[in-house]
Amino acid sequence: MTLQQLAYFVAVADVRSFTRAADVTGVAQPTLSRQLRALEDDLGAPLVNRGKSVTLTPAGEAVLPLARRMLADMDLARESVAELVGLRTGRVRVGATPSMCIGWFAEVLRLFHERYPEIHLELAENGSQSLVRSLARGALDVALVVVPPSGIDPTLDTLPLLRERLSVASPRSGRPPSSRGSMTITELSRRSLVMVRQGYDLREVTLQAYHAAGVTPRFAVEGGEMDAVLRLVEAGTGVAVVPDLVFAGRPRLRRTVLTPPLYRTVALARRTDIAPTHAAQSFIDVLLSYVSTVDAAGGMSADVQVLHRAPSP
C-alpha cells in the first residue's frame, strides 16, 4: 500500500469516475485502475464497485476517511519539514463560522496577514459541524467552532475563548418586538423567524429553545447564510436569533435580549495528535493576543465573556 495508491482511491471516491479521476490525478486511466487494483489486493477486499456507476463497497466506505487523514498527515509533514529547512514560509488553513467572519474574526485575519504577509492563509467559512469534520480529516489546521452541549469530537483539542449571548435581531426601522427591551421564547414564537440553514449550531440551539418552551417556530425564510439572514432582517422580512457580536457596525438592526438568556461557547479547535506547524502556531498567537487586547480595551460586548486570554509577554 502506497500513499499514491490512496490518492488514486480518494480521487475515484470523490468524482465517482475512473476517467475523471485519472484526469484529476494526471495519470493514464489504465495506470490508475492498475494501482487501485493493487491497493485492493493488498487490503484483501474490493474498495470500488465497477459498473455503469462507480460506488464504494462497505470496505471502501471504511477506508475512505482513513485514506484522507493519511494523505493530509503527509501534506502536513512535508509542510513542517519545509518550514524547518526554510524552503518556504508556510501555510495555515483556518476555519470559522460565518457569524464570526462578518464580525471580529475578520480583523484577526487582517492582523495576521499584516504581520506574516508571506504565509499563505486559507479560510474555510462553514457551520461548526462541517468545520469539525474538516479538522478531524486533516483538511484544516485550526478552526473557531461553537461547542454543542454534547461536546466536540474527542480527537480534537478545544480551547474555550468566548461565551456569547444570543439575542433577537429586528429591523430598527420597524416597531420593537417588545416594549420591555426583552422577550421570552414564547413571545418570539409569535413573530416570523428568519433562520439560518442546517449545519449551524445556532439553528440547533434556537430550535431546542423553542422545543423546551413548548412552542413551534413560524418561519418567514429558512436556509440562509448568516449575512443573508441579517440582510433579510434589516429589510423587515422577519426577526432572527443571532450572536451579540454581529450587531457591531449594523445600525439598521435592533437588539432585544432573550429571557431566560441563551448563550453559546466559541472555542479554538485543532487535532490533538498533531503539533501545530510554525504557521498555525503563529496564527493561534495572533488570535489569542487580539482577543486579550480587545477585551482589556473594553471592545467586547458586555454580554460576551472572554474565557481565555493570551499570557502576558
Disulfide bonds with the S-S distance in Angstrom:
none
